[in-house]
Amino acid sequence: MDENQIESYNRNGYIVIEDMFTLEEVNVYKNEVSYFESKKKLPNVICEDNKIRSVFAPHMHSQIYANLYKDFRLLNIVQNLVKENLYLYQYKLNLKEPFLGKWWEWHQDYPYWHFDDGVSTPDMISAMIYLDDAKSYQGPLMVIPGSQKEGIAKFKDKGNLDKNDILNSLSSNLKFTVDDTIVKTYADQNGIQVLELRAGSVVFFHPNLFHASTGNLSPYERDTVIITYNSINNLPVSENSRPDYICSKDNSVLTEIEKIVL
Ligand SMILES: O=C(O)CCC(=O)C(=O)O
């Protein structure tokens, strides 16, 4: 990473590295997704309308995913941005089925990690790897540049949605979403970027960045992997800690794998 890329991440709250993974690599990760189709009963496989929305901790079931989060290309960038020793905090596949895949409302990730898990600073970063070419009609990630500077933004009133129910952070009705007026203020100021990217591209984003995505009404899949890294000096402290597959208890410091044998 050069200084300009680091400055761009600090200003915008995200950076895109196009074609970081080759199509050959992406095909391996994509094929592995089908392993979870028959695993819908597992607690870490989250379904909506009987379709898989997210698979948490895929590395606990798949050697292929167990290698991916240590890939030197990912760790190199994350290390340059967070500047601390890192461990794997959260890992998931977000699968948006053709015709049915549901949206993600405007939200920040950090409130979940702060309030549910007791993480005290946003010294974290997520890497979203596209496993499909994603056009606007498939519901790719949308971001509002610079919105991470708001810190934890005022939440939208979600009526009596139970904030203690962990499932309310996993479905399309999210418990912590950003207040509409704040979203509009930032969108008016900085615009909304729709990240239409090729498979193999990666978005690195800050935990306080406002982001969202629309449903997938297209006949094409929109599969992604999201890996969240945390600083080893920022371990969560919560009395009601969430399951390991959502908030990893394994805080071994990550070291890079140079060449992953697929
Ligand atoms: O998959 C997406 O489009 C957005 C996912 C997201 O925002 C999240 O998992 O927090």
The ligand as an SDF file (V2000), in Angstrom:
LIG
                    3D

 10  9  0  0  0  0  0  0  0  0999 V2000
  -23.7890   -8.0970    2.1810 O   0  0  0  0  0  0  0  0  0  0  0  0
  -24.0420   -6.9030    2.1220 C   0  0  0  0  0  0  0  0  0  0  0  0
  -24.4140   -6.3480    1.0970 O   0  0  0  0  0  0  0  0  0  0  0  0
  -23.8750   -6.0080    3.3050 C   0  0  0  0  0  0  0  0  0  0  0  0
  -23.4350   -6.7660    4.4780 C   0  0  0  0  0  0  0  0  0  0  0  0
  -23.3070   -5.9740    5.7000 C   0  0  0  0  0  0  0  0  0  0  0  0
  -23.4500   -4.7910    5.7280 O   0  0  0  0  0  0  0  0  0  0  0  0
  -22.9800   -6.6540    6.9340 C   0  0  0  0  0  0  0  0  0  0  0  0
  -22.8640   -7.8880    6.9380 O   0  0  0  0  0  0  0  0  0  0  0  0
  -22.8290   -5.9600    7.9530 O   0  0  0  0  0  0  0  0  0  0  0  0
  1  2  2  0
  2  3  1  0
  2  4  1  0
  4  5  1  0
  5  6  1  0
  6  7  2  0
  6  8  1  0
  8  9  2  0
  8 10  1  0
M  END
$$$$
